[in-house]
């Protein structure tokens, strides 16, 4: 995929995840939760959401189609696409928010999806992420409440059809 200009402050390059990216993507995930998602979720929810198993994370990133967005030498965001078209994760570090990183990752993942022969993407979007996905052409299939580590979370099953059309 062609690098994308990030407004007026540098290029966004998306590339496949490497094992050496683990600390960077975990840092992005935790920062996005604690700084960005905290506007929509209370502290106990953020704490529950942020608990991860590093070994499981490492294996899942290597097993799927994980892409990492870079601005120079700094990891700015990441996205995980499963082979069935489920966008499992898309997170951007708060210092790079609203600068085109999420859009660049989504375009990159959509290109991968088309290459895999997929015609649709689906995701479970948080309260925080829903507006981004709606602006990118996803629609809400249903709202749901799920539990994670003893906390209830409101989120939205979303879908985008017509990839590659």
N, C-alpha and C positions, 0 to 999 in steps of 0.2 A: 504494500500500500504506500502511496505517495505521502511523505510527511506533510503535516498540516501546520499552517502558521497559526500560532496562538495569540490572537489579537495583535498587539504590538510588542510582545516581550520575548519571543523565541519560537523555535520549531518544536512541535510535538511529534516524536517518533514512536510508533508502536511496534513492538517486536515480541516474539514468543518468550514466555516465562522461562527462566533458567533456575536451577537449584540455588544458585548464589543470590537470587532475588528474594528468598524467603523472608529475611528480616525486613526488607524494604516493603513488601506487600503487607506483612503483619503490621508494620508501623503505619502504613496508609489506612488500613482497616481500623485500627484502634483510634487514630486521630480523627478519622471521618466520623466514627461513632461519638466520641467524646466532645468534639467541637461542632460538628454539623448536625448530626441526628439528635443531639441533646436539646435542640429547639423543639422537637416533637415528642420526645420520650423522656420519662423521668429517670433520675439517677439509678434506681434499682434496676430498671429495664436496661439501661446502658451497660451496667455492670454485668448483668446476666448475658446480654448479647455479646459482650466482648470476650467472654470465656471461650478459649479455643484449645484444642489439642494440637500442638506444633507438628507432631508426627503425621497426624491425619491431614493437616493443612499442606504439609510438604508433599505428601503422596497425591492429594487431590489436584494440586496445581500442576504437577508433572504429568498426571494421567489425562487431564482434559486439554482443552484449547484455551489456555490462559495466556492473555496478552498483557504486556506492561507498557504503559506510556511513559516516555522519558522526555525531559526537557534538559538538554545538555547531559550532565552526568547525574541528574537527580530524578529518581522515580517519582512520578506525579500521580499515577493512578493505575488501576488494573481492572481487568474484566475476565470472567470465566464463562466460556460457552461449552455446554455439554453437547455431545453428538446428536441428541434428539431435538436440539433447538431451544433448550432451556438456558437462558442467561442466568446463571447461578449467582454471580456477583458482578457488581460494577461500583467501584469506590474510587474517589478522588481525594487526595490529601487536601485539607482545607486551605493551605497556602496557595493552591492552584485552582481553587474553585472559581466557577464562572469565567473561565478563560479558554474554554473549548476542549479541555481534556476529556470530559465525559463524551462529548460529541465525537471526538476523534476515535476514542475507544469503541463507541457504538458503531461507527462507520466501518472500522476495522473488523469487528465481530460480524457485522452484516455481510461483509465481503467473504469472510470465512464460511458463514452459513450458506451463502449462495454456492460457494465452491463445494460444499458438502451435499448440495442438491436440496437444501431446505427451502421452503417457500414461506415459512413463518418463524417468528421467535416468540417465546413466552418467558415471563419472569414473575417473581413475587416481589412487588415494589413496596418499600416502606412508605410511611406518611411523607417522609422527607423526599424520597425519590419519585413519587407519583407524578408531580408536575413536570419533571424532566422527561419521563417516559411518555407522558401525554403529548408534550411538545414534539417528541420524536416520532409520533405516529402510532403509538401503542394505545389500546383502549382497555378499559377495565372490564374484565370478564365477571369477577365477583370480588366483593370485600370479604375478608375473613379475619378471624382472631386465632392466633397460634400461641403455643406455650414454648418457652425456651428457658431452661434452668430455673423453673419456678415462677416465671413472669409471663404475663399475657401481652401479646403484641398485636396491634391492628396493622394489617397490610392488605395489598391488593394483588390478585392474580390478574396479570395483564398479558395482552397478545398484540403482535404486529404481524399482519398478513401482507402478502404481495411482494415478498423479497424477490429481487431479480426481475421484476416485471417491467 
